[in-house]
């Protein structure tokens, strides 16, 4: 997406954390899902681009990224946090 809108950046990092009830995976509870219940994705980006252009990038990623769409559909409490560095 960054290339598509000619968004320039110097550095880009992602960090993810989540909450998973392992009872579902271990077969100890039938009513517990085997996937994460909570996921927090932090995207850290170093750029000189304007806030407006960064918002455009965020919107495009949220709209067209297949991984983001998959997590959004599967995880009830999913949040993406963008930070400038």
PDB file of N, CA, C and O in Angstrom, chain B, residues numbered from 101:
ATOM      1  N   UNK B 101       0.826  -1.193   0.000  1.00  0.00           N
ATOM      2  CA  UNK B 101       0.000   0.000   0.000  1.00  0.00           C
ATOM      3  C   UNK B 101       0.868   1.253   0.000  1.00  0.00           C
ATOM      4  O   UNK B 101       0.540   2.238  -0.661  1.00  0.00           O
ATOM      5  N   UNK B 102       1.971   1.219   0.738  1.00  0.00           N
ATOM      6  CA  UNK B 102       2.850   2.392   0.787  1.00  0.00           C
ATOM      7  C   UNK B 102       3.382   2.723  -0.600  1.00  0.00           C
ATOM      8  O   UNK B 102       3.412   3.888  -0.995  1.00  0.00           O
ATOM      9  N   UNK B 103       3.801   1.705  -1.335  1.00  0.00           N
ATOM     10  CA  UNK B 103       4.291   1.947  -2.695  1.00  0.00           C
ATOM     11  C   UNK B 103       3.189   2.510  -3.587  1.00  0.00           C
ATOM     12  O   UNK B 103       3.422   3.406  -4.399  1.00  0.00           O
ATOM     13  N   UNK B 104       2.006   1.975  -3.421  1.00  0.00           N
ATOM     14  CA  UNK B 104       0.880   2.386  -4.263  1.00  0.00           C
ATOM     15  C   UNK B 104       0.584   3.885  -4.150  1.00  0.00           C
ATOM     16  O   UNK B 104       0.256   4.535  -5.142  1.00  0.00           O
ATOM     17  N   UNK B 105       0.704   4.432  -2.926  1.00  0.00           N
ATOM     18  CA  UNK B 105       0.409   5.866  -2.758  1.00  0.00           C
ATOM     19  C   UNK B 105       1.692   6.700  -2.630  1.00  0.00           C
ATOM     20  O   UNK B 105       1.654   7.871  -2.251  1.00  0.00           O
ATOM     21  N   UNK B 106       2.835   6.064  -2.958  1.00  0.00           N
ATOM     22  CA  UNK B 106       4.138   6.743  -2.898  1.00  0.00           C
ATOM     23  C   UNK B 106       4.424   7.319  -1.511  1.00  0.00           C
ATOM     24  O   UNK B 106       4.873   8.455  -1.363  1.00  0.00           O
ATOM     25  N   UNK B 107       4.154   6.511  -0.529  1.00  0.00           N
ATOM     26  CA  UNK B 107       4.385   6.881   0.864  1.00  0.00           C
ATOM     27  C   UNK B 107       5.817   6.520   1.217  1.00  0.00           C
ATOM     28  O   UNK B 107       6.214   5.359   1.120  1.00  0.00           O
ATOM     29  N   UNK B 108       6.584   7.505   1.624  1.00  0.00           N
ATOM     30  CA  UNK B 108       7.993   7.300   1.970  1.00  0.00           C
ATOM     31  C   UNK B 108       8.140   7.094   3.473  1.00  0.00           C
ATOM     32  O   UNK B 108       7.527   7.805   4.269  1.00  0.00           O
ATOM     33  N   UNK B 109       8.956   6.119   3.853  1.00  0.00           N
ATOM     34  CA  UNK B 109       9.239   5.904   5.275  1.00  0.00           C
ATOM     35  C   UNK B 109      10.662   5.384   5.420  1.00  0.00           C
ATOM     36  O   UNK B 109      11.214   4.769   4.508  1.00  0.00           O
ATOM     37  N   UNK B 110      11.243   5.647   6.591  1.00  0.00           N
ATOM     38  CA  UNK B 110      12.615   5.240   6.863  1.00  0.00           C
ATOM     39  C   UNK B 110      12.684   3.925   7.632  1.00  0.00           C
ATOM     40  O   UNK B 110      13.619   3.143   7.458  1.00  0.00           O
ATOM     41  N   UNK B 111      11.700   3.689   8.473  1.00  0.00           N
ATOM     42  CA  UNK B 111      11.711   2.478   9.296  1.00  0.00           C
ATOM     43  C   UNK B 111      10.274   2.049   9.550  1.00  0.00           C
ATOM     44  O   UNK B 111       9.366   2.878   9.615  1.00  0.00           O
ATOM     45  N   UNK B 112      10.081   0.734   9.694  1.00  0.00           N
ATOM     46  CA  UNK B 112       8.747   0.162   9.895  1.00  0.00           C
ATOM     47  C   UNK B 112       8.911  -1.097  10.729  1.00  0.00           C
ATOM     48  O   UNK B 112       9.660  -1.999  10.355  1.00  0.00           O
ATOM     49  N   UNK B 113       8.211  -1.163  11.862  1.00  0.00           N
ATOM     50  CA  UNK B 113       8.262  -2.335  12.733  1.00  0.00           C
ATOM     51  C   UNK B 113       6.848  -2.704  13.160  1.00  0.00           C
ATOM     52  O   UNK B 113       5.986  -1.835  13.293  1.00  0.00           O
ATOM     53  N   UNK B 114       6.617  -3.975  13.371  1.00  0.00           N
ATOM     54  CA  UNK B 114       5.333  -4.416  13.907  1.00  0.00           C
ATOM     55  C   UNK B 114       5.567  -5.285  15.142  1.00  0.00           C
ATOM     56  O   UNK B 114       6.526  -6.053  15.221  1.00  0.00           O
ATOM     57  N   UNK B 115       4.667  -5.135  16.088  1.00  0.00           N
ATOM     58  CA  UNK B 115       4.689  -5.931  17.317  1.00  0.00           C
ATOM     59  C   UNK B 115       3.269  -6.409  17.573  1.00  0.00           C
ATOM     60  O   UNK B 115       2.317  -5.641  17.428  1.00  0.00           O
ATOM     61  N   UNK B 116       3.124  -7.661  17.950  1.00  0.00           N
ATOM     62  CA  UNK B 116       1.796  -8.195  18.227  1.00  0.00           C
ATOM     63  C   UNK B 116       1.787  -8.893  19.581  1.00  0.00           C
ATOM     64  O   UNK B 116       2.758  -9.538  19.978  1.00  0.00           O
ATOM     65  N   UNK B 117       0.675  -8.747  20.272  1.00  0.00           N
ATOM     66  CA  UNK B 117       0.466  -9.484  21.513  1.00  0.00           C
ATOM     67  C   UNK B 117      -0.993  -9.902  21.557  1.00  0.00           C
ATOM     68  O   UNK B 117      -1.861  -9.241  20.987  1.00  0.00           O
ATOM     69  N   UNK B 118      -1.249 -11.001  22.239  1.00  0.00           N
ATOM     70  CA  UNK B 118      -2.612 -11.490  22.284  1.00  0.00           C
ATOM     71  C   UNK B 118      -2.902 -12.295  23.534  1.00  0.00           C
ATOM     72  O   UNK B 118      -2.007 -12.669  24.291  1.00  0.00           O
ATOM     73  N   UNK B 119      -4.194 -12.547  23.722  1.00  0.00           N
ATOM     74  CA  UNK B 119      -4.667 -13.355  24.835  1.00  0.00           C
ATOM     75  C   UNK B 119      -5.326 -14.608  24.268  1.00  0.00           C
ATOM     76  O   UNK B 119      -6.217 -14.542  23.421  1.00  0.00           O
ATOM     77  N   UNK B 120      -4.867 -15.733  24.757  1.00  0.00           N
ATOM     78  CA  UNK B 120      -5.342 -17.022  24.269  1.00  0.00           C
ATOM     79  C   UNK B 120      -5.663 -17.905  25.465  1.00  0.00           C
ATOM     80  O   UNK B 120      -4.831 -18.085  26.354  1.00  0.00           O
ATOM     81  N   UNK B 121      -6.868 -18.451  25.483  1.00  0.00           N
ATOM     82  CA  UNK B 121      -7.250 -19.399  26.522  1.00  0.00           C
ATOM     83  C   UNK B 121      -6.878 -20.792  26.006  1.00  0.00           C
ATOM     84  O   UNK B 121      -7.561 -21.335  25.138  1.00  0.00           O
ATOM     85  N   UNK B 122      -5.817 -21.358  26.529  1.00  0.00           N
ATOM     86  CA  UNK B 122      -5.293 -22.623  26.010  1.00  0.00           C
ATOM     87  C   UNK B 122      -6.163 -23.834  26.322  1.00  0.00           C
ATOM     88  O   UNK B 122      -5.910 -24.924  25.807  1.00  0.00           O
ATOM     89  N   UNK B 123      -7.187 -23.659  27.159  1.00  0.00           N
ATOM     90  CA  UNK B 123      -8.059 -24.807  27.457  1.00  0.00           C
ATOM     91  C   UNK B 123      -8.727 -25.338  26.195  1.00  0.00           C
ATOM     92  O   UNK B 123      -8.950 -26.542  26.066  1.00  0.00           O
ATOM     93  N   UNK B 124      -9.049 -24.436  25.258  1.00  0.00           N
ATOM     94  CA  UNK B 124      -9.673 -24.874  24.008  1.00  0.00           C
ATOM     95  C   UNK B 124      -8.745 -25.736  23.175  1.00  0.00           C
ATOM     96  O   UNK B 124      -9.156 -26.770  22.649  1.00  0.00           O
ATOM     97  N   UNK B 125      -7.500 -25.317  23.054  1.00  0.00           N
ATOM     98  CA  UNK B 125      -6.519 -26.073  22.269  1.00  0.00           C
ATOM     99  C   UNK B 125      -6.164 -27.402  22.917  1.00  0.00           C
ATOM    100  O   UNK B 125      -5.857 -28.373  22.226  1.00  0.00           O
ATOM    101  N   UNK B 126      -6.206 -27.444  24.229  1.00  0.00           N
ATOM    102  CA  UNK B 126      -5.854 -28.674  24.949  1.00  0.00           C
ATOM    103  C   UNK B 126      -7.036 -29.631  25.065  1.00  0.00           C
ATOM    104  O   UNK B 126      -6.891 -30.743  25.574  1.00  0.00           O
ATOM    105  N   UNK B 127      -8.213 -29.197  24.588  1.00  0.00           N
ATOM    106  CA  UNK B 127      -9.388 -30.038  24.664  1.00  0.00           C
ATOM    107  C   UNK B 127      -9.998 -30.113  26.050  1.00  0.00           C
ATOM    108  O   UNK B 127     -10.756 -31.037  26.344  1.00  0.00           O
ATOM    109  N   UNK B 128      -9.681 -29.156  26.900  1.00  0.00           N
ATOM    110  CA  UNK B 128     -10.178 -29.175  28.272  1.00  0.00           C
ATOM    111  C   UNK B 128     -11.528 -28.480  28.429  1.00  0.00           C
ATOM    112  O   UNK B 128     -12.197 -28.640  29.450  1.00  0.00           O
ATOM    113  N   UNK B 129     -11.929 -27.705  27.413  1.00  0.00           N
ATOM    114  CA  UNK B 129     -13.216 -26.995  27.480  1.00  0.00           C
ATOM    115  C   UNK B 129     -13.772 -26.865  26.066  1.00  0.00           C
ATOM    116  O   UNK B 129     -13.156 -26.231  25.209  1.00  0.00           O
ATOM    117  N   UNK B 130     -14.922 -27.456  25.824  1.00  0.00           N
ATOM    118  CA  UNK B 130     -15.526 -27.439  24.493  1.00  0.00           C
ATOM    119  C   UNK B 130     -16.034 -26.056  24.087  1.00  0.00           C
ATOM    120  O   UNK B 130     -16.125 -25.751  22.898  1.00  0.00           O
ATOM    121  N   UNK B 131     -16.363 -25.227  25.067  1.00  0.00           N
ATOM    122  CA  UNK B 131     -16.950 -23.926  24.761  1.00  0.00           C
ATOM    123  C   UNK B 131     -15.902 -22.808  24.638  1.00  0.00           C
ATOM    124  O   UNK B 131     -16.265 -21.639  24.509  1.00  0.00           O
ATOM    125  N   UNK B 132     -14.628 -23.150  24.675  1.00  0.00           N
ATOM    126  CA  UNK B 132     -13.549 -22.161  24.572  1.00  0.00           C
ATOM    127  C   UNK B 132     -12.961 -22.230  23.168  1.00  0.00           C
ATOM    128  O   UNK B 132     -12.528 -23.296  22.729  1.00  0.00           O
ATOM    129  N   UNK B 133     -12.943 -21.090  22.451  1.00  0.00           N
ATOM    130  CA  UNK B 133     -12.382 -21.104  21.094  1.00  0.00           C
ATOM    131  C   UNK B 133     -10.878 -21.389  21.114  1.00  0.00           C
ATOM    132  O   UNK B 133     -10.188 -21.101  22.093  1.00  0.00           O
ATOM    133  N   UNK B 134     -10.391 -21.955  20.020  1.00  0.00           N
ATOM    134  CA  UNK B 134      -8.972 -22.298  19.939  1.00  0.00           C
ATOM    135  C   UNK B 134      -8.128 -21.131  19.419  1.00  0.00           C
ATOM    136  O   UNK B 134      -6.903 -21.237  19.363  1.00  0.00           O
ATOM    137  N   UNK B 135      -8.753 -20.044  19.046  1.00  0.00           N
ATOM    138  CA  UNK B 135      -8.003 -18.888  18.552  1.00  0.00           C
ATOM    139  C   UNK B 135      -7.947 -17.781  19.616  1.00  0.00           C
ATOM    140  O   UNK B 135      -8.575 -17.873  20.670  1.00  0.00           O
ATOM    141  N   UNK B 136      -7.188 -16.755  19.309  1.00  0.00           N
ATOM    142  CA  UNK B 136      -7.017 -15.641  20.246  1.00  0.00           C
ATOM    143  C   UNK B 136      -8.324 -14.903  20.484  1.00  0.00           C
ATOM    144  O   UNK B 136      -9.145 -14.752  19.579  1.00  0.00           O
ATOM    145  N   UNK B 137      -8.502 -14.446  21.724  1.00  0.00           N
ATOM    146  CA  UNK B 137      -9.672 -13.643  22.082  1.00  0.00           C
ATOM    147  C   UNK B 137      -9.354 -12.158  21.974  1.00  0.00           C
ATOM    148  O   UNK B 137     -10.241 -11.346  21.712  1.00  0.00           O
ATOM    149  N   UNK B 138      -8.090 -11.806  22.176  1.00  0.00           N
ATOM    150  CA  UNK B 138      -7.634 -10.419  22.130  1.00  0.00           C
ATOM    151  C   UNK B 138      -6.330 -10.363  21.340  1.00  0.00           C
ATOM    152  O   UNK B 138      -5.437 -11.182  21.554  1.00  0.00           O
ATOM    153  N   UNK B 139      -6.219  -9.397  20.428  1.00  0.00           N
ATOM    154  CA  UNK B 139      -4.964  -9.150  19.717  1.00  0.00           C
ATOM    155  C   UNK B 139      -4.744  -7.651  19.640  1.00  0.00           C
ATOM    156  O   UNK B 139      -5.643  -6.894  19.274  1.00  0.00           O
ATOM    157  N   UNK B 140      -3.528  -7.232  19.992  1.00  0.00           N
ATOM    158  CA  UNK B 140      -3.106  -5.844  19.860  1.00  0.00           C
ATOM    159  C   UNK B 140      -1.918  -5.842  18.906  1.00  0.00           C
ATOM    160  O   UNK B 140      -0.891  -6.462  19.181  1.00  0.00           O
ATOM    161  N   UNK B 141      -2.061  -5.150  17.800  1.00  0.00           N
ATOM    162  CA  UNK B 141      -0.999  -5.020  16.814  1.00  0.00           C
ATOM    163  C   UNK B 141      -0.513  -3.582  16.856  1.00  0.00           C
ATOM    164  O   UNK B 141      -1.293  -2.652  16.648  1.00  0.00           O
ATOM    165  N   UNK B 142       0.762  -3.400  17.121  1.00  0.00           N
ATOM    166  CA  UNK B 142       1.342  -2.067  17.137  1.00  0.00           C
ATOM    167  C   UNK B 142       2.246  -1.931  15.918  1.00  0.00           C
ATOM    168  O   UNK B 142       3.134  -2.754  15.693  1.00  0.00           O
ATOM    169  N   UNK B 143       2.014  -0.904  15.150  1.00  0.00           N
ATOM    170  CA  UNK B 143       2.814  -0.605  13.971  1.00  0.00           C
ATOM    171  C   UNK B 143       3.589   0.671  14.270  1.00  0.00           C
ATOM    172  O   UNK B 143       3.000   1.721  14.524  1.00  0.00           O
ATOM    173  N   UNK B 144       4.899   0.572  14.238  1.00  0.00           N
ATOM    174  CA  UNK B 144       5.757   1.734  14.489  1.00  0.00           C
ATOM    175  C   UNK B 144       6.404   2.126  13.166  1.00  0.00           C
ATOM    176  O   UNK B 144       7.040   1.307  12.503  1.00  0.00           O
ATOM    177  N   UNK B 145       6.230   3.391  12.796  1.00  0.00           N
ATOM    178  CA  UNK B 145       6.720   3.845  11.497  1.00  0.00           C
ATOM    179  C   UNK B 145       7.449   5.178  11.646  1.00  0.00           C
ATOM    180  O   UNK B 145       6.991   6.087  12.339  1.00  0.00           O
ATOM    181  N   UNK B 146       8.571   5.264  10.988  1.00  0.00           N
ATOM    182  CA  UNK B 146       9.348   6.514  10.961  1.00  0.00           C
ATOM    183  C   UNK B 146       9.183   7.113   9.576  1.00  0.00           C
ATOM    184  O   UNK B 146       9.593   6.526   8.574  1.00  0.00           O
ATOM    185  N   UNK B 147       8.572   8.295   9.537  1.00  0.00           N
ATOM    186  CA  UNK B 147       8.282   8.929   8.257  1.00  0.00           C
ATOM    187  C   UNK B 147       8.223  10.445   8.405  1.00  0.00           C
ATOM    188  O   UNK B 147       7.958  10.973   9.485  1.00  0.00           O
ATOM    189  N   UNK B 148       8.471  11.117   7.312  1.00  0.00           N
ATOM    190  CA  UNK B 148       8.329  12.574   7.251  1.00  0.00           C
ATOM    191  C   UNK B 148       6.997  12.949   6.585  1.00  0.00           C
ATOM    192  O   UNK B 148       6.688  14.131   6.437  1.00  0.00           O
ATOM    193  N   UNK B 149       6.223  11.954   6.190  1.00  0.00           N
ATOM    194  CA  UNK B 149       4.956  12.211   5.513  1.00  0.00           C
ATOM    195  C   UNK B 149       3.973  12.918   6.453  1.00  0.00           C
ATOM    196  O   UNK B 149       4.098  12.834   7.675  1.00  0.00           O
ATOM    197  N   UNK B 150       3.013  13.602   5.875  1.00  0.00           N
ATOM    198  CA  UNK B 150       2.007  14.340   6.644  1.00  0.00           C
ATOM    199  C   UNK B 150       1.070  13.385   7.378  1.00  0.00           C
ATOM    200  O   UNK B 150       0.956  12.209   7.031  1.00  0.00           O
ATOM    201  N   UNK B 151       0.405  13.917   8.398  1.00  0.00           N
ATOM    202  CA  UNK B 151      -0.599  13.126   9.124  1.00  0.00           C
ATOM    203  C   UNK B 151      -1.703  12.666   8.183  1.00  0.00           C
ATOM    204  O   UNK B 151      -2.210  11.551   8.311  1.00  0.00           O
ATOM    205  N   UNK B 152      -2.073  13.517   7.246  1.00  0.00           N
ATOM    206  CA  UNK B 152      -3.131  13.173   6.291  1.00  0.00           C
ATOM    207  C   UNK B 152      -2.727  11.970   5.433  1.00  0.00           C
ATOM    208  O   UNK B 152      -3.530  11.066   5.205  1.00  0.00           O
ATOM    209  N   UNK B 153      -1.497  11.966   4.969  1.00  0.00           N
ATOM    210  CA  UNK B 153      -1.042  10.850   4.142  1.00  0.00           C
ATOM    211  C   UNK B 153      -0.883   9.572   4.978  1.00  0.00           C
ATOM    212  O   UNK B 153      -1.134   8.473   4.485  1.00  0.00           O
ATOM    213  N   UNK B 154      -0.474   9.718   6.221  1.00  0.00           N
ATOM    214  CA  UNK B 154      -0.388   8.550   7.104  1.00  0.00           C
ATOM    215  C   UNK B 154      -1.784   7.970   7.355  1.00  0.00           C
ATOM    216  O   UNK B 154      -1.957   6.752   7.369  1.00  0.00           O
ATOM    217  N   UNK B 155      -2.759   8.825   7.549  1.00  0.00           N
ATOM    218  CA  UNK B 155      -4.143   8.354   7.720  1.00  0.00           C
ATOM    219  C   UNK B 155      -4.614   7.610   6.479  1.00  0.00           C
ATOM    220  O   UNK B 155      -5.310   6.601   6.586  1.00  0.00           O
ATOM    221  N   UNK B 156      -4.243   8.095   5.316  1.00  0.00           N
ATOM    222  CA  UNK B 156      -4.608   7.426   4.055  1.00  0.00           C
ATOM    223  C   UNK B 156      -4.003   6.024   4.015  1.00  0.00           C
ATOM    224  O   UNK B 156      -4.673   5.064   3.634  1.00  0.00           O
ATOM    225  N   UNK B 157      -2.737   5.911   4.411  1.00  0.00           N
ATOM    226  CA  UNK B 157      -2.088   4.606   4.436  1.00  0.00           C
ATOM    227  C   UNK B 157      -2.790   3.669   5.414  1.00  0.00           C
ATOM    228  O   UNK B 157      -3.050   2.510   5.090  1.00  0.00           O
ATOM    229  N   UNK B 158      -3.093   4.163   6.594  1.00  0.00           N
ATOM    230  CA  UNK B 158      -3.797   3.343   7.595  1.00  0.00           C
ATOM    231  C   UNK B 158      -5.139   2.845   7.054  1.00  0.00           C
ATOM    232  O   UNK B 158      -5.484   1.676   7.225  1.00  0.00           O
ATOM    233  N   UNK B 159      -5.883   3.724   6.411  1.00  0.00           N
ATOM    234  CA  UNK B 159      -7.184   3.352   5.853  1.00  0.00           C
ATOM    235  C   UNK B 159      -7.047   2.274   4.786  1.00  0.00           C
ATOM    236  O   UNK B 159      -7.828   1.323   4.754  1.00  0.00           O
ATOM    237  N   UNK B 160      -6.059   2.421   3.917  1.00  0.00           N
ATOM    238  CA  UNK B 160      -5.858   1.432   2.850  1.00  0.00           C
ATOM    239  C   UNK B 160      -5.444   0.075   3.410  1.00  0.00           C
ATOM    240  O   UNK B 160      -5.920  -0.963   2.950  1.00  0.00           O
ATOM    241  N   UNK B 161      -4.568   0.086   4.393  1.00  0.00           N
ATOM    242  CA  UNK B 161      -4.141  -1.177   5.007  1.00  0.00           C
ATOM    243  C   UNK B 161      -5.335  -1.862   5.666  1.00  0.00           C
ATOM    244  O   UNK B 161      -5.532  -3.066   5.502  1.00  0.00           O
ATOM    245  N   UNK B 162      -6.125  -1.099   6.408  1.00  0.00           N
ATOM    246  CA  UNK B 162      -7.299  -1.674   7.082  1.00  0.00           C
ATOM    247  C   UNK B 162      -8.317  -2.214   6.073  1.00  0.00           C
ATOM    248  O   UNK B 162      -9.038  -3.170   6.358  1.00  0.00           O
ATOM    249  N   UNK B 163      -8.365  -1.612   4.930  1.00  0.00           N
ATOM    250  CA  UNK B 163      -9.357  -2.013   3.932  1.00  0.00           C
ATOM    251  C   UNK B 163      -8.912  -3.186   3.057  1.00  0.00           C
ATOM    252  O   UNK B 163      -9.727  -4.044   2.720  1.00  0.00           O
ATOM    253  N   UNK B 164      -7.621  -3.232   2.684  1.00  0.00           N
ATOM    254  CA  UNK B 164      -7.173  -4.192   1.684  1.00  0.00           C
ATOM    255  C   UNK B 164      -6.198  -5.263   2.159  1.00  0.00           C
ATOM    256  O   UNK B 164      -5.916  -6.195   1.406  1.00  0.00           O
ATOM    257  N   UNK B 165      -5.680  -5.167   3.360  1.00  0.00           N
ATOM    258  CA  UNK B 165      -4.728  -6.168   3.825  1.00  0.00           C
ATOM    259  C   UNK B 165      -5.466  -7.463   4.179  1.00  0.00           C
ATOM    260  O   UNK B 165      -6.328  -7.454   5.058  1.00  0.00           O
ATOM    261  N   UNK B 166      -5.142  -8.573   3.513  1.00  0.00           N
ATOM    262  CA  UNK B 166      -5.857  -9.820   3.784  1.00  0.00           C
ATOM    263  C   UNK B 166      -5.607 -10.366   5.188  1.00  0.00           C
ATOM    264  O   UNK B 166      -6.496 -10.982   5.775  1.00  0.00           O
ATOM    265  N   UNK B 167      -4.428 -10.152   5.725  1.00  0.00           N
ATOM    266  CA  UNK B 167      -4.135 -10.628   7.082  1.00  0.00           C
ATOM    267  C   UNK B 167      -4.951  -9.830   8.097  1.00  0.00           C
ATOM    268  O   UNK B 167      -5.528 -10.403   9.022  1.00  0.00           O
ATOM    269  N   UNK B 168      -5.000  -8.513   7.924  1.00  0.00           N
ATOM    270  CA  UNK B 168      -5.802  -7.670   8.809  1.00  0.00           C
ATOM    271  C   UNK B 168      -7.270  -8.079   8.759  1.00  0.00           C
ATOM    272  O   UNK B 168      -7.930  -8.163   9.794  1.00  0.00           O
ATOM    273  N   UNK B 169      -7.772  -8.330   7.573  1.00  0.00           N
ATOM    274  CA  UNK B 169      -9.177  -8.741   7.413  1.00  0.00           C
ATOM    275  C   UNK B 169      -9.452 -10.073   8.094  1.00  0.00           C
ATOM    276  O   UNK B 169     -10.497 -10.255   8.718  1.00  0.00           O
ATOM    277  N   UNK B 170      -8.524 -10.992   7.973  1.00  0.00           N
ATOM    278  CA  UNK B 170      -8.688 -12.309   8.584  1.00  0.00           C
ATOM    279  C   UNK B 170      -8.718 -12.209  10.110  1.00  0.00           C
ATOM    280  O   UNK B 170      -9.574 -12.805  10.765  1.00  0.00           O
ATOM    281  N   UNK B 171      -7.774 -11.450  10.664  1.00  0.00           N
ATOM    282  CA  UNK B 171      -7.735 -11.297  12.119  1.00  0.00           C
ATOM    283  C   UNK B 171      -8.982 -10.572  12.610  1.00  0.00           C
ATOM    284  O   UNK B 171      -9.578 -10.959  13.616  1.00  0.00           O
ATOM    285  N   UNK B 172      -9.371  -9.529  11.903  1.00  0.00           N
ATOM    286  CA  UNK B 172     -10.563  -8.759  12.271  1.00  0.00           C
ATOM    287  C   UNK B 172     -11.806  -9.655  12.343  1.00  0.00           C
ATOM    288  O   UNK B 172     -12.642  -9.500  13.232  1.00  0.00           O
ATOM    289  N   UNK B 173     -11.912 -10.581  11.407  1.00  0.00           N
ATOM    290  CA  UNK B 173     -13.079 -11.468  11.354  1.00  0.00           C
ATOM    291  C   UNK B 173     -13.041 -12.546  12.441  1.00  0.00           C
ATOM    292  O   UNK B 173     -14.088 -13.017  12.883  1.00  0.00           O
ATOM    293  N   UNK B 174     -11.848 -12.933  12.868  1.00  0.00           N
ATOM    294  CA  UNK B 174     -11.727 -14.059  13.794  1.00  0.00           C
ATOM    295  C   UNK B 174     -11.576 -13.663  15.263  1.00  0.00           C
ATOM    296  O   UNK B 174     -11.914 -14.443  16.153  1.00  0.00           O
ATOM    297  N   UNK B 175     -11.074 -12.466  15.515  1.00  0.00           N
ATOM    298  CA  UNK B 175     -10.747 -12.075  16.891  1.00  0.00           C
ATOM    299  C   UNK B 175     -11.738 -11.018  17.374  1.00  0.00           C
ATOM    300  O   UNK B 175     -11.827  -9.943  16.781  1.00  0.00           O
ATOM    301  N   UNK B 176     -12.473 -11.303  18.425  1.00  0.00           N
ATOM    302  CA  UNK B 176     -13.498 -10.362  18.891  1.00  0.00           C
ATOM    303  C   UNK B 176     -12.946  -9.014  19.367  1.00  0.00           C
ATOM    304  O   UNK B 176     -13.600  -7.985  19.199  1.00  0.00           O
ATOM    305  N   UNK B 177     -11.758  -9.016  19.953  1.00  0.00           N
ATOM    306  CA  UNK B 177     -11.173  -7.782  20.487  1.00  0.00           C
ATOM    307  C   UNK B 177      -9.832  -7.553  19.795  1.00  0.00           C
ATOM    308  O   UNK B 177      -8.784  -7.955  20.299  1.00  0.00           O
ATOM    309  N   UNK B 178      -9.881  -6.904  18.635  1.00  0.00           N
ATOM    310  CA  UNK B 178      -8.698  -6.670  17.798  1.00  0.00           C
ATOM    311  C   UNK B 178      -8.488  -5.177  17.655  1.00  0.00           C
ATOM    312  O   UNK B 178      -9.413  -4.432  17.331  1.00  0.00           O
ATOM    313  N   UNK B 179      -7.252  -4.748  17.902  1.00  0.00           N
ATOM    314  CA  UNK B 179      -6.944  -3.324  17.789  1.00  0.00           C
ATOM    315  C   UNK B 179      -5.593  -3.148  17.106  1.00  0.00           C
ATOM    316  O   UNK B 179      -4.638  -3.865  17.404  1.00  0.00           O
ATOM    317  N   UNK B 180      -5.523  -2.184  16.186  1.00  0.00           N
ATOM    318  CA  UNK B 180      -4.278  -1.827  15.524  1.00  0.00           C
ATOM    319  C   UNK B 180      -3.902  -0.426  15.992  1.00  0.00           C
ATOM    320  O   UNK B 180      -4.697   0.510  15.904  1.00  0.00           O
ATOM    321  N   UNK B 181      -2.697  -0.304  16.482  1.00  0.00           N
ATOM    322  CA  UNK B 181      -2.206   0.976  17.004  1.00  0.00           C
ATOM    323  C   UNK B 181      -1.015   1.412  16.148  1.00  0.00           C
ATOM    324  O   UNK B 181      -0.026   0.689  16.027  1.00  0.00           O
ATOM    325  N   UNK B 182      -1.125   2.591  15.564  1.00  0.00           N
ATOM    326  CA  UNK B 182      -0.022   3.141  14.753  1.00  0.00           C
ATOM    327  C   UNK B 182       0.720   4.166  15.592  1.00  0.00           C
ATOM    328  O   UNK B 182       0.104   5.008  16.245  1.00  0.00           O
ATOM    329  N   UNK B 183       2.032   4.092  15.574  1.00  0.00           N
ATOM    330  CA  UNK B 183       2.870   5.054  16.300  1.00  0.00           C
ATOM    331  C   UNK B 183       3.955   5.591  15.373  1.00  0.00           C
ATOM    332  O   UNK B 183       4.582   4.844  14.622  1.00  0.00           O
ATOM    333  N   UNK B 184       4.157   6.893  15.444  1.00  0.00           N
ATOM    334  CA  UNK B 184       5.305   7.479  14.739  1.00  0.00           C
ATOM    335  C   UNK B 184       6.526   7.341  15.630  1.00  0.00           C
ATOM    336  O   UNK B 184       6.451   7.529  16.844  1.00  0.00           O
ATOM    337  N   UNK B 185       7.653   7.010  15.011  1.00  0.00           N
ATOM    338  CA  UNK B 185       8.914   6.946  15.771  1.00  0.00           C
ATOM    339  C   UNK B 185       9.908   7.932  15.191  1.00  0.00           C
ATOM    340  O   UNK B 185      11.031   8.038  15.683  1.00  0.00           O
TER     341      UNK B 185
END
